[in-house]
Amino acid sequence: ILNQNIIRENDSGSDSENENEQNRKSYENLSEELVQLPVHNLYQPNISFNDIESIIMPFDGDSHQSIEKWIELFEDAVNMFNLSDLHKLVFGKRSLKGKAKLYIQRETGVNSWGKLKNLLLSEFSYSCNSAELHEMLSKRKLKDDESLEEYFLKMKQLCNRGNLEDTALMQYVINGISDSVIRKSILYGCQNLSEFKQKLRVYEKMRSDYDKATENNINFCIWNKN
C-alpha cells in the first residue's frame, strides 16, 4: 500500500509539472504572436474630419489657390494618418467649398480619391505667365480685416501659380502694406522667408503698439480741451 501511495504522489507531481510546462509554452507562444501583430491591429487611432480640417485650408476653386499645391498638402495630411481611399474620398469632398464643391456635386461616378483628384486637376489646374503673376501680386494689398501673417500666406499662395524668387515675394508683401517707408524699414534686408516672417510678427506688434499710443494721445488731447 505504501508503495502504491508513493507511486500516486510521483504521478501527481509529474502531472503538475507537465501542466506548468504546457502553460509556460502557451504563454510564450501568445507573447510571440502579439509581438508579430501589426501595430494598427493593436491600436487604431480615431481620426475625424476635424483633424484634417485643422491641418489644411478648404479648396474653393478661387484663382488665388493652386489645386496642385492643395492636393499635395491634402495627401500629406491623409497619408500621415494612413487613411484608406474611402476616407480620402469622403474627407476630400468635405474639404471643398464654393465653385469646387458645386463642380463636383454635378459630376457622377466620383467614387474614389483618384477620380476626385483627376477631376479637380482637369477643372482647376492653371498656371499663369510671369506678367500675370506680377500683376496679381502688385494689385494685392493688405486688407483691414486680415493679419499680416494671413496676408503673407495668401501672397505666398499666389506665387504657387508661377515661379517667383523669394526676394520678389518679400518686396511685393512690403509694397502691399499701407504704411510709411520708415516704419516698414524693419522688413527690409531679410535673407530668407523664415527671417521675413519673424520680422513681420515684430512689425505687427510695433504697429499695434503705435496705433494704441496714437489713440491714447488723441483721447488725452480731447479730454484736455474739455
DAHU-V542438 format. One record per backbone hydrogen bond with DSSP energy under -0.5 kcal/mol. CO is the residue of the C=O (numbers start at 1). NH is the residue of the N-H. If there is no record, write none. Layout:
((CO	NH) (CO	NH))
//
This chain:
((1	5) (2	6) (3	7) (4	8) (5	9) (6	10) (7	11) (8	12) (9	13) (10	14) (11	15) (12	16) (13	17) (14	18) (15	19) (16	20) (17	21) (18	22) (19	23) (20	24) (21	25) (22	26) (23	27) (24	28) (25	29) (26	30) (27	31) (28	32) (29	33) (30	34) (31	35) (32	36) (33	37) (34	37) (38	41) (38	42) (39	42) (39	43) (43	45) (45	47) (48	51) (48	52) (49	53) (50	54) (52	55) (52	56) (58	60) (59	97) (60	99) (60	100) (62	65) (65	67) (66	70) (67	71) (68	72) (69	73) (70	74) (71	75) (72	76) (73	77) (74	78) (75	79) (76	80) (77	81) (78	83) (79	82) (84	88) (85	89) (86	90) (87	91) (88	92) (89	93) (90	94) (91	95) (93	96) (95	59) (97	100) (97	101) (98	102) (99	103) (100	104) (101	105) (102	106) (103	106) (103	107) (104	107) (109	111) (112	116) (113	117) (114	118) (115	119) (116	120) (117	121) (118	122) (119	123) (120	124) (121	125) (129	133) (130	134) (131	135) (132	136) (133	137) (134	138) (135	139) (136	140) (139	141) (143	146) (147	151) (148	152) (149	153) (150	154) (151	155) (152	156) (153	157) (154	158) (155	159) (156	160) (157	160) (158	161) (159	162) (161	128) (162	164) (165	169) (166	170) (167	171) (168	172) (169	173) (170	174) (171	175) (172	176) (174	177) (176	142) (176	178) (177	179) (180	184) (181	185) (182	185) (183	186) (184	187) (185	188) (187	190) (192	196) (193	197) (194	198) (195	199) (196	200) (197	201) (198	202) (199	203) (200	204) (201	205) (202	206) (203	207) (204	208) (205	209) (206	210) (207	211) (208	212) (209	213) (210	214) (211	215) (212	216) (213	217) (214	218) (215	219) (216	220) (217	221) (218	222) (219	223) (220	224) (221	225) (222	226))
//
